[in-house]
């Protein structure tokens, strides 16, 4: 009986590992849970890239600003941020989605 349980457990773990390996990396989602209330202009300096988070996959809408070692979650309705995004459209990740 113990051998059957161990075999079933081994088969289950193997199946889970194969499913995890088959997943495309874009299926793993990391969401902002809150956004900064104020955006200091220094945050918008030396930005590597940015992306828009919608509320279809995540709980809230946000703009993720990627700098060299940090990511900031910002309010997409902020007028300063909107003006900055218009000027820096070339830095947007997945702009064609």
N, CA, C and O of each residue as an XYZ file, in Angstrom:
388
protein
N       0.822     -1.198      0.000
C       0.000      0.000      0.000
C       0.863      1.258      0.000
O       0.584      2.199     -0.742
N       1.927      1.282      0.838
C       2.815      2.448      0.884
C       3.508      2.658     -0.450
O       3.751      3.796     -0.852
N       3.827      1.580     -1.135
C       4.484      1.679     -2.429
C       3.568      2.335     -3.455
O       4.031      3.120     -4.282
N       2.266      2.020     -3.413
C       1.304      2.635     -4.328
C       1.188      4.133     -4.068
O       1.124      4.926     -5.008
N       1.161      4.519     -2.798
C       1.053      5.938     -2.435
C       2.305      6.682     -2.880
O       2.213      7.782     -3.426
N       3.473      6.089     -2.649
C       4.723      6.727     -3.053
C       4.787      6.869     -4.572
O       5.222      7.902     -5.081
N       4.359      5.837     -5.295
C       4.368      5.901     -6.758
C       3.411      6.975     -7.262
O       3.748      7.726     -8.176
N       2.222      7.051     -6.673
C       1.251      8.065     -7.060
C       1.784      9.467     -6.778
O       1.602     10.374     -7.591
N       2.436      9.649     -5.641
C       3.024     10.937     -5.291
C       4.128     11.310     -6.281
O       4.216     12.460     -6.713
N       4.955     10.352     -6.633
C       6.034     10.599     -7.586
C       5.487     10.980     -8.959
O       6.011     11.884     -9.611
N       4.460     10.308     -9.386
C       3.839     10.625    -10.683
C       3.225     12.028    -10.650
O       3.348     12.781    -11.615
N       2.569     12.375     -9.552
C       1.940     13.700     -9.426
C       2.984     14.809     -9.461
O       2.808     15.810    -10.155
N       4.067     14.630     -8.715
C       5.123     15.644     -8.684
C       5.765     15.784    -10.067
O       6.040     16.899    -10.513
N       6.000     14.682    -10.732
C       6.582     14.715    -12.071
C       5.663     15.461    -13.046
O       6.129     16.262    -13.856
N       4.369     15.195    -12.961
C       3.410     15.877    -13.842
C       3.405     17.382    -13.568
O       3.371     18.178    -14.506
N       3.440     17.776    -12.299
C       3.461     19.198    -11.953
C       4.733     19.869    -12.468
O       4.682     20.993    -12.969
N       5.856     19.195    -12.349
C       7.110     19.772    -12.837
C       7.086     19.951    -14.350
O       7.581     20.955    -14.863
N       6.520     18.997    -15.059
C       6.418     19.126    -16.517
C       5.488     20.271    -16.908
O       5.768     20.999    -17.860
N       4.396     20.435    -16.187
C       3.478     21.541    -16.491
C       4.147     22.877    -16.205
O       3.996     23.822    -16.979
N       4.887     22.968    -15.100
C       5.566     24.221    -14.758
C       6.635     24.552    -15.785
O       6.804     25.715    -16.150
N       7.357     23.545    -16.254
C       8.398     23.777    -17.259
C       7.805     24.195    -18.595
O       8.445     24.922    -19.355
N       6.594     23.746    -18.889
C       5.952     24.067    -20.166
C       5.335     25.457    -20.174
O       5.021     25.981    -21.243
N       5.154     26.064    -19.009
C       4.547     27.392    -18.948
C       5.451     28.418    -19.596
O       6.668     28.391    -19.412
N       4.861     29.311    -20.343
C       5.591     30.411    -20.956
C       5.910     31.428    -19.864
O       5.062     31.671    -19.006
N       7.104     32.035    -19.861
C       7.472     32.977    -18.797
C       6.513     34.153    -18.654
O       6.383     34.699    -17.559
N       5.833     34.561    -19.738
C       4.923     35.693    -19.626
C       3.648     35.336    -18.878
O       2.850     36.221    -18.567
N       3.441     34.063    -18.585
C       2.254     33.669    -17.844
C       2.414     33.920    -16.348
O       1.432     33.899    -15.606
N       3.630     34.154    -15.910
C       3.878     34.454    -14.504
C       3.704     35.954    -14.339
O       4.440     36.734    -14.944
N       2.748     36.361    -13.535
C       2.383     37.766    -13.428
C       2.746     38.300    -12.054
O       2.472     37.669    -11.033
N       3.357     39.450    -12.045
C       3.650     40.155    -10.806
C       2.923     41.491    -10.887
O       3.129     42.255    -11.830
N       2.080     41.773     -9.912
C       1.238     42.962     -9.961
C       1.590     43.961     -8.864
O       1.999     43.584     -7.766
N       1.423     45.237     -9.184
C       1.494     46.280     -8.169
C       0.225     46.182     -7.334
O      -0.865     45.993     -7.873
N       0.367     46.309     -6.037
C      -0.809     46.270     -5.169
C      -1.224     47.666     -4.715
O      -2.330     47.864     -4.214
N      -0.317     48.632     -4.897
C      -0.640     50.022     -4.596
C       0.262     50.917     -5.428
O       1.301     50.482     -5.924
N      -0.143     52.168     -5.576
C       0.637     53.129     -6.352
C       1.042     54.291     -5.463
O       0.383     54.589     -4.466
N       2.138     54.946     -5.838
C       2.613     56.106     -5.088
C       1.594     57.239     -5.197
O       1.040     57.484     -6.269
N       1.356     57.914     -4.101
C       0.389     59.014     -4.102
C       0.956     60.246     -4.805
O       0.231     60.953     -5.506
N       2.253     60.503     -4.619
C       2.920     61.623     -5.274
C       4.104     61.089     -6.059
O       4.752     60.123     -5.656
N       4.375     61.731     -7.183
C       5.490     61.325     -8.024
C       6.541     62.431     -7.995
O       6.322     63.523     -8.519
N       7.658     62.144     -7.390
C       8.760     63.105     -7.380
C       9.415     63.095     -8.753
O       9.581     62.031     -9.350
N       9.784     64.255     -9.257
C      10.329     64.326    -10.621
C      11.614     63.528    -10.784
O      11.945     63.138    -11.904
N      12.353     63.269     -9.702
C      13.591     62.482     -9.806
C      13.294     61.029    -10.178
O      14.141     60.355    -10.764
N      12.104     60.547     -9.843
C      11.737     59.178    -10.206
C      11.713     59.034    -11.724
O      12.027     57.967    -12.252
N      11.346     60.090    -12.420
C      11.216     60.038    -13.875
C      12.522     60.346    -14.601
O      12.534     60.507    -15.821
N      13.610     60.427    -13.859
C      14.923     60.647    -14.477
C      15.643     59.299    -14.581
O      15.536     58.468    -13.679
N      16.363     59.084    -15.659
C      17.168     57.874    -15.879
C      16.341     56.594    -15.826
O      16.748     55.605    -15.217
N      15.192     56.624    -16.462
C      14.314     55.449    -16.525
C      14.786     54.546    -17.661
O      15.045     55.013    -18.770
N      14.894     53.247    -17.374
C      15.266     52.285    -18.418
C      14.072     51.962    -19.303
O      14.184     51.943    -20.529
N      12.918     51.705    -18.670
C      11.710     51.363    -19.421
C      10.501     51.532    -18.508
O      10.628     51.714    -17.298
N       9.313     51.465    -19.137
C       8.084     51.484    -18.350
C       7.065     50.599    -19.026
O       7.166     50.300    -20.216
N       6.076     50.184    -18.247
C       4.978     49.384    -18.792
C       3.697     49.718    -18.041
O       3.711     50.161    -16.893
N       2.594     49.487    -18.736
C       1.283     49.766    -18.148
C       0.687     48.469    -17.619
O       0.679     47.445    -18.302
N       0.194     48.535    -16.399
C      -0.497     47.399    -15.785
C      -1.985     47.703    -15.841
O      -2.432     48.736    -15.342
N      -2.751     46.807    -16.445
C      -4.193     47.056    -16.502
C      -4.901     46.279    -15.402
O      -4.292     45.461    -14.713
N      -6.177     46.540    -15.248
C      -6.925     45.884    -14.179
C      -7.666     44.644    -14.672
O      -8.572     44.159    -13.996
N      -7.291     44.124    -15.844
C      -7.872     42.862    -16.306
C      -7.168     41.687    -15.639
O      -7.806     40.699    -15.275
N      -5.859     41.795    -15.482
C      -5.073     40.726    -14.876
C      -4.797     41.036    -13.413
O      -4.860     40.142    -12.569
N      -4.495     42.277    -13.108
C      -4.159     42.702    -11.748
C      -5.327     43.489    -11.145
O      -6.246     43.899    -11.855
N      -5.277     43.690     -9.846
C      -6.389     44.330     -9.147
C      -6.522     45.822     -9.459
O      -7.624     46.368     -9.419
N      -5.405     46.481     -9.767
C      -5.431     47.930     -9.999
C      -4.688     48.283    -11.280
O      -3.877     47.501    -11.777
N      -4.973     49.464    -11.805
C      -4.202     50.011    -12.923
C      -2.981     50.709    -12.341
O      -3.054     51.335    -11.283
N      -1.863     50.592    -13.042
C      -0.631     51.237    -12.591
C       0.319     51.378    -13.778
O       0.149     50.735    -14.814
N       1.312     52.229    -13.600
C       2.417     52.326    -14.543
C       3.660     51.909    -13.772
O       3.964     52.469    -12.719
N       4.372     50.928    -14.298
C       5.593     50.445    -13.660
C       6.780     51.121    -14.325
O       6.992     50.978    -15.529
N       7.544     51.851    -13.545
C       8.745     52.526    -14.017
C       9.933     51.670    -13.590
O      10.141     51.430    -12.401
N      10.713     51.211    -14.576
C      11.872     50.366    -14.295
C      13.134     51.208    -14.373
O      13.464     51.760    -15.422
N      13.832     51.297    -13.251
C      15.130     51.972    -13.213
C      16.198     50.902    -13.055
O      15.886     49.712    -13.105
N      17.419     51.291    -12.870
C      18.511     50.316    -12.884
C      18.325     49.176    -11.885
O      18.569     48.022    -12.237
N      17.912     49.451    -10.682
C      17.777     48.387     -9.683
C      16.421     48.361     -8.992
O      16.202     47.555     -8.087
N      15.515     49.230     -9.406
C      14.222     49.316     -8.728
C      13.093     49.465     -9.726
O      13.288     49.890    -10.865
N      11.910     49.103     -9.266
C      10.692     49.314    -10.041
C       9.722     50.089     -9.161
O       9.532     49.758     -7.991
N       9.113     51.116     -9.729
C       8.166     51.954     -9.004
C       6.775     51.771     -9.597
O       6.616     51.723    -10.817
N       5.779     51.671     -8.742
C       4.386     51.576     -9.170
C       3.764     52.960     -9.024
O       3.680     53.508     -7.925
N       3.332     53.513    -10.152
C       2.827     54.886    -10.148
C       1.389     54.949    -10.643
O       0.913     54.065    -11.356
N       0.719     56.011    -10.247
C      -0.677     56.234    -10.602
C      -0.776     56.649    -12.073
O      -0.222     57.681    -12.453
N      -1.467     55.874    -12.903
C      -1.562     56.211    -14.329
C      -2.370     57.477    -14.606
O      -2.318     58.002    -15.718
N      -3.106     57.974    -13.631
C      -3.913     59.187    -13.816
C      -3.145     60.460    -13.480
O      -3.676     61.557    -13.652
N      -1.917     60.340    -13.008
C      -1.105     61.500    -12.654
C      -0.724     62.263    -13.924
O      -0.187     61.678    -14.865
N      -1.002     63.563    -13.951
C      -0.762     64.351    -15.165
C       0.724     64.460    -15.498
O       1.091     64.440    -16.673
N       1.578     64.573    -14.494
C       3.029     64.639    -14.747
C       3.497     63.348    -15.416
O       4.273     63.382    -16.371
N       3.029     62.235    -14.918
C       3.407     60.941    -15.485
C       2.877     60.793    -16.909
O       3.583     60.285    -17.780
N       1.660     61.225    -17.151
C       1.085     61.128    -18.495
C       1.888     61.946    -19.503
O       2.140     61.490    -20.618
N       2.288     63.150    -19.111
C       3.119     63.982    -20.000
C       4.466     63.312    -20.251
O       4.965     63.310    -21.376
N       5.054     62.742    -19.192
C       6.347     62.068    -19.335
C       6.216     60.869    -20.284
O       7.081     60.659    -21.135
N       5.148     60.087    -20.144
C       4.962     58.907    -20.998
C       4.797     59.306    -22.464
O       5.293     58.603    -23.345
N       4.117     60.406    -22.744
C       3.961     60.871    -24.123
C       5.317     61.199    -24.746
O       5.552     60.916    -25.921
N       6.204     61.794    -23.955
C       7.524     62.163    -24.456
C       8.446     60.951    -24.597
O       9.374     60.979    -25.405
N       8.207     59.895    -23.830
C       9.124     58.756    -23.783
C       8.455     57.454    -24.240
O       8.702     56.394    -23.666
N       7.624     57.535    -25.257
C       6.929     56.341    -25.751
C       7.888     55.256    -26.209
O       7.547     54.074    -26.167
N       9.073     55.635    -26.641
C      10.053     54.659    -27.115
C      10.565     53.740    -25.998
O      11.165     52.706    -26.289
N      10.343     54.089    -24.750
C      10.798     53.282    -23.622
C       9.724     52.315    -23.125
O       9.949     51.554    -22.185
N       8.549     52.354    -23.771
C       7.452     51.512    -23.297
C       7.678     50.051    -23.701
O       8.022     49.750    -24.844
N       7.475     49.158    -22.733
C       7.568     47.727    -22.980
C       6.208     47.264    -23.505
O       5.172     47.659    -22.970
N       6.204     46.429    -24.550
C       4.971     45.887    -25.133
C       4.021     46.986    -25.572
O       2.817     46.908    -25.325
N       4.549     47.990    -26.210
C       3.722     49.113    -26.653
C       2.674     48.681    -27.671
O       1.651     49.351    -27.814
N       2.902     47.588    -28.376
C       1.974     47.162    -29.405
C       0.837     46.300    -28.918
O      -0.006     45.904    -29.722
N       0.772     45.990    -27.628
C      -0.285     45.103    -27.115
C      -1.628     45.734    -27.167
O      -2.616     45.116    -26.771
